[in-house]
Amino acid sequence: MVLPMIIIGAQWGDEGKGKIVDYLAKDCGMVVRFNGGNNAGHTVVYKGVKYPLSLLPSGVLWQKDLLIAQGVVVNPKILLEEIDFFQKKGCKISLTIDQRANIVMPYHQLLDSATEEAKGDKKVGSLKLGIGYCYEDRNNRHGIRLEDLVNPRIFKEKLHEEFILKKKRIESVFNYKVTTSEKEIYEEYVVYGKKLQRYIGDVSKIVAENSGKRKILFEGAHGTFLDGNFGTYPYTTAVNTISGSVFSYVGFPPQGLNVIGIVKAYTTRVGGGPFPSELNDRNGQLLQEIGLEFGTVSKRKRRCGWLDLPMLRLAHRLNGFTSLAITKLDVLSDLPEIKITDHYLVEGKRMTEFPSSLEIVSQAKPIHKTFAGWTENISKIRKFRDLPKNCQKYLTFIEKNLNIPIKYISVGAERSAIIEL
């Protein structure tokens, strides 16, 4: 039996999941995106050209069967633009979107903007794309699903009910002006429904029928520490991002998974929230500059710090990684020395796993292991034994400390710049 593979970010997202999904998709039959929305972007680089993705699964360049599960919330305008972009690049799009997927509406984006502004200094760094409020509607059973959008009569009825409620909430509670009308939304979105009609299907059933027969790759969005339950709450997303959530978000029974944890060779995060290993010095600036640490969707600068093992230990406990993929290792080249956060000290006590309390996290003092750097350009290397000795020592320490085998090492932006062990 072929175990399904699942790609999970082990940090705060932006670990390079898109590249690893693209690399592994070559040998898979289908790629399934199972959570998040268009706030979670991936970038694939092929022959020097960047292909940004926010909703389409990253297997698109291999022209694989692409599936978007019901756990994803869909902004139809963005999705259709992505489909058009790749079709113009000559890609044949074989796409199925689960009819149960909820639709991101303009009033979700307005609510997002209004509430984020109202929070002032306590804002959590939302991109104001309406993703969280779409999930709120879904969980409160107020959502408009794809199956509604493709039925003009039902869509009109549901939109009428929701627009009245949302307009009152936005204007009365937040004193925020709603500049669009119900009629304008209907006329715009009913066209989206007609265009998406051809892609609608039952992803849960398709996965069940193919499980064990074809190689299936599940593509997770965000990262473990943005999980709505186990992340650095409230600086998280509205969804579950750990491996076990794939079963309910896609709709198939619990079974064995090949869980690949994607780990950036250092640590980054976007927006507010605790970050014990953050570097507010020249090293942090260098990582940001060399690593081009800007959000695919947000364009915001990513905060940078050393690799954090307490984070990865908790990520492993929550996800059950069977192997690791280390990304952006090349960014560390030319640093005279490199550090890894081995554990924290909190009031004199040693902590080896990331704590759940933000109060404790704020007191955590990172204790580092220091490694000598390397000056060689590693972007053309394709075998582990050819890496600089100091680079090998850095990777071996990670592998032995976490007791998880490293299976893939990314040494450059290009699709082919991967060492497979």
N, C-alpha and C positions, 0 to 999 in steps of 0.2 A: 504493500500500500504506500502511495506517495503522500508524505505528510505535507499539508499546506504550509507555506512560509508566510511569516508575518514580519513586517518591518516596523520597529518601534523606536522612537527617539528616546534616548536615555537621559537627556538633560532638559533644557528649557526650549526645545525646538531648535530649528535652524542648524541641525547637526549634519545636513547633507543627505537626508533620506532620499531625495529625488534622484540623485546620482546613483545610489545603491539600488534603488528600485529599477531604474533604467538598465543598469548593468545586469541584474538578475532576470529581468523580464525577457531577455533574449531566449532563455530556455524554458519559459513558462507559457502555458496556454492562455491564461487570462490574468488580468490584474484588476483587483477590486479595491477601490477607495471606500473606507467604511466609516469615517467620522469627520467632523469639522465642516468648514465652509470655505468661502473664498478669502478668508483671512489667513489661510495656511498655504503659503506659496512654496513651490519647489522650482529649482532651476536645473536644467540639463544642458550641458555644453557638448556639442557634437560638431567636429571639424571647425572649431573656433567660433561657432555660432551659438548664442545663448537662446534657449527655449524656455521662457517663463511659463509656469503652470500654477493655477490656483484651484481648479476643480477637476479637470481631466486627470485620470491616473497617469503616472509617469511612464507607463509602457507604451504611450502613444507613438513614439518614434519607431518602435518595432512593429507597429500596426497589429498589435495583439487585440484580443477581445477585451474591451474595457467595460467595467461595471462600476456604477455608483450606487452604493447600498442605501437603505432607508435611514441609516445613522448619519448621513450627510444632509446638510441643509443647502439648498440650491438657489443661487441668484441666477435666474434664467438669462438675463442680459449678459452677464459675465460668461456663463457657460457657452452661450451661442457665439459670442465673440471668440472664445478659445477654439471652438470647433471650426469656425471660419478661418482663423489664423492657420491652423494646421492643415486644413484642406488646401489652402492656397500654397502651402509648402509642399504639396504633393502627397500628404498622408491620407490614406484611406481610413476613415473613422468607423470602427465597429463598436458601437456604444449601446449599452443598456442602462437605463436609470430606473431604479425601483419606483413603482407607482406610489409607494408610501412616503417617499422623501418629501420633506416640508419645503415650502417656497419662501425665500427671503423677500419681503415686501418693502416698498418705500417707507411705510410707517415704522417698520422695525429700525431702519436706519435713522429716522428722525428721533425715535425714542432713545436710541443709542447716543446720538449727539446731545440731546437734551439732558439726559441723566449724567453723562460724563462731565458736561460743563457745570451742572449743579453740584457735583462732588468737590469742585475746586481743587484744593491741595491733596485731597484724598482720592483723586481719580486713579483708576487702575491701569490706564494705558490702552484703553480700547481703541481699535482702529475706526470705530463708528460705522461699521459695515452692517450692523443689525443682526449679526450672527447670534449673539446671546439672547436677544429678544425674540428671534425666530424659535430658538430652542425653548424659551419660556412659554410661548404660545403652544408649541408642540406638547410640552409637559402638562400644560393646563387645559389641553384638549380644545384649543381655539385655533389651531393651525390650519393653513391652507396647504393641501398636499398636491403633488403632481397630478394625481388622478382627478383632483378638483379643477386644476388649472386647465386641463385639456377638455373639460366639459363646460362650455360657456354658460349654460344655465346655472349649474351648481356654483361655478366660480362667481358669477354675478351676485347670487344670494349670499354666499359666505363673505364676499368682499364688502357688501353693504352692511352686514352685521358688524364686521370687524372695524371698518373704517370709522363708523360712528363712535365706537368705544375708544379707539386709539386717538382720534382727533380730540375728543373730550379730555382724555388723559394728558396728552401732550400740551394742549393749550391751557387747560385749567390748573394742572398740577405744576407744570414747569414754565408756564407763561412763554411757550416757545411756538412760533408761528408755523402752521402747516400750510405750505405754499402750493401743494398739489391738490387736485380734486379727486373724488371717487371715480368720476367719469373718465378722467385722464388716465388714472391707474388701470381701469378696466380696459380701455381701448389699447393701451400699450401692452398689457400682460396677456390679453386674449390672443394677441398675435404671437407672443412667445409660446403660448400653449399649443398653437397650431404647428409651430416649427418643431417643438419637442415631442409631439405626438408619436413620431416615427421611432423614437428611442425608448419609449416606455415599455417596461416589462417587470417580471417578478425575479429580482436578483436572488432572493432567498432560495427560490426553487431551482434556478440555474446552478447556483453553487452546490446545492444538495445533489443535483443530478450528476455533477461533474466531480464531486469530491471523491478522491481516491483513484480517479481515472485520468485526470489531467493535472498538471502542475498548476496550482493556484497560488498567486502571490497577493497577500493582503497588504495594502499600503495605509499605514497610519499617519495621521496629521499631528502637528504640534509635537510635544514631548512629554515624558513621564511627569515632570514637575510642573506641568500645566494641567494635569488631571484635575477635574472638578472636585474629586473626593480626596485624593492623596497628594495633590500638588501643594504649592505654597499659597494656599487659600488666604485671602480672596484674590491674589494676583495669579489667577488661573483662567482657563477657558470655561465655557459652559458645558463641556462634554467630558466623557471619560476617554483617556488616551492610553491606558495600559492595555496589555495584550488580551486579558480576559474579556474586555468589552467587545471584541470582535464578534463573539457568539451572539449577543443580543442585537448588536447594531447591524449585522448582516442577516441573522436569522437562521442559524444552524446549531446543532447540538454540540456541547463541549466534547473535545477530542484532542488528540495530540497535535502539537504545533511545533514547527521549527521556528523559534523566536530569535530573530537577529536584532540585537541592540545596536543602534547607530550612535557612536560616541565621537564627538569632535575631539581632536587631540588637545584642545584646551576647552574652556567653557565660555559661553556667551549667553546673554539674555537681552530681550527687548522690553522696554517699558519699566515700570516700577517694580518693587518687591525686593526681598532679601537676596543677597549674593555674597556669601562668606569669602569666596576666593577672588573677588573682584580686584582688579589692578587699576588703581587711580594714579598711575605713573607712566613713565616712558614705555615700559614693556606693554602696558595695556594699549597705549596709542599705536605701538608697532603692530600688535596683533590685529587691531582694528584696520590699520592701513594696508598691511600686507595681505590679510585675509579678506579684504573687501567686505567688511562686516556691516552690511546694510541690508535691511529687510527686503525680500523679494516683492512683497505686496506693500508693506508700510513705507519702505525707503528710509526708515529711521536707523540711526546708528545703533549698533549692538554694543552693549557693555561687555567687556572682555576680562577674563581672569584665567588663572591656572586650572588645569584639570583637577576635578574634585572627586576623590574616591568615596567619601561618605555619601555623596549623592548617588554614585553608581552602585554602591552596595545596596541602598534602599531600592533603586530602580531594578536591580536584579531580583531582589526579594519579591517585588510586586509583579514583575513580568516573567520571571523564569527564563532568562536568556540562555539559549543553547550555544550561541556564538556571538562574537562582537565584530563590528565593522568600524575601524578607526578612520576618520576622515580628516582632511586638511592637515595631514602630518607635515606637508611641505612648508606650511606657514611658519613652523617653528625653526626652519633652517636659518642659520646665521645669528641666532640668539646665543650669546656667550654661555649662558646657563639657563636651564629650564627647571621649573619646580612643579611638583604635584602635591596637592593638599592630601595628606595621608589621614589625618584625623583632626578633630576640634578639641579645644579646651574650653569648658564652660564651668566657671567658678572652681577652677583647679581640677575638674574631673574630665577624664578622657572620653570622648564620644567618637565612635567609629562609623556611626550611621547618621544620616541627615535627620534632625529632629522634626516632629510634626508641629510644634509650637513656634510661631513666629517670634515670640518673646525670647525663647531660648536661642533661636537662630540669630537674633540680633546681638546676643551676647557671645556667640561662638567665635573663638579665636582660631584661625586656621594654622595648623602645624604642618610644615612642608618637608618633603624630601627633595634634595637638590641634585640635579643631573648636569653633567657637562654637555654643552651643545655640540652642534656639528656645522660645518661650513659648506659641505658638498651640496650640489644641486641634485635632489633625489627624484625629480619629476619624470625622468626617463627610466628609472629602475623598475624592474618587473619581478625580481626575486628577492625574498627576504634576506638571503645570505649576502646580497650585494649592497644592502643598506649600510651606511656608516656604523661602526661599532657602537658609538654613543647612542645612535638612533635605535639600534637593536636593544641596548640595555634599557632604554626608556620604555619600549613596547613590552619587553619581557617582564619588567616590574609590574606593569599594569595587568598583564595576563596572570601572573602568579599571585598577585595580591587579591584579585577578584575571583580567581579560580574559574575563569571562563576563557575558552580558547578564542584567540583572535583569528578570524577566518579571512577577512578582507582588510586591506590597507589602501586608502586613497592618497596618492602622492601628487595630485594635480587636478585641475578643473575638468580636463577632457575625460570623456567616457572611458577611453582606453587606459587612463592613468591609474590603474588598480593592480595591486599585488594580491594574488589569491594564494592562500596557504593550504 
